[in-house]
Amino acid sequence: MLSLFKSNPTKKLEKRYSELLEQAMQAQRKGDIRTYSMLTAEAEAVHEQIKALDAQKSQ
């Protein structure tokens, strides 16, 4: 019952991941490849955090 009110860090990270990918796509469309690369790298780092949290949950 109490776990119902706990925040879900994975959900926040997934939202951040989605936002970063959206920003990267917009940068790529504008021709700003350097920003696209930086945002994509940051999104991949967030994705690694999500995978690590999922691995912790499954244990």
C-alpha positions as CSV (number, residue, x, y, z in Angstrom):
1,M,0.0,0.0,0.0
2,L,2.7,2.5,0.9
3,S,4.6,1.7,-2.3
4,L,1.7,3.3,-4.1
5,F,2.9,6.7,-3.1
6,K,6.7,6.3,-3.8
7,S,8.1,8.1,-6.7
8,N,9.3,6.0,-9.6
9,P,12.8,7.2,-10.7
10,T,12.6,5.1,-13.9
11,K,9.6,7.0,-15.0
12,K,11.4,10.3,-14.6
13,L,14.4,9.0,-16.5
14,E,12.3,7.7,-19.4
15,K,10.6,11.1,-19.7
16,R,14.1,12.8,-19.7
17,Y,15.3,10.3,-22.3
18,S,12.3,11.0,-24.6
19,E,12.8,14.8,-24.2
20,L,16.5,14.5,-25.1
21,L,15.7,12.4,-28.2
22,E,13.1,15.0,-29.3
23,Q,15.5,17.8,-28.9
24,A,18.2,15.9,-30.8
25,M,15.8,15.3,-33.6
26,Q,15.0,19.0,-33.8
27,A,18.6,19.9,-33.8
28,Q,19.3,17.5,-36.6
29,R,16.5,18.9,-38.7
30,K,18.0,22.4,-38.2
31,G,21.4,21.1,-39.4
32,D,23.1,21.5,-36.0
33,I,24.9,18.2,-36.0
34,R,27.2,19.1,-33.1
35,T,24.2,19.7,-30.8
36,Y,22.5,16.6,-32.2
37,S,25.6,14.5,-31.2
38,M,25.8,16.0,-27.7
39,L,22.1,15.4,-27.0
40,T,22.2,11.9,-28.4
41,A,25.2,11.1,-26.2
42,E,23.4,12.5,-23.2
43,A,20.3,10.4,-24.1
44,E,22.3,7.3,-24.3
45,A,23.8,8.0,-20.8
46,V,20.2,8.3,-19.4
47,H,19.3,5.1,-21.2
48,E,22.1,3.3,-19.5
49,Q,20.8,4.5,-16.1
50,I,17.4,3.2,-17.0
51,K,18.8,-0.2,-17.8
52,A,20.8,-0.3,-14.6
53,L,17.7,0.5,-12.6
54,D,15.7,-2.2,-14.4
55,A,18.5,-4.7,-13.7
56,Q,18.3,-3.7,-10.0
57,K,14.6,-4.2,-9.9
58,S,14.8,-7.7,-11.4
59,Q,17.2,-9.0,-8.8
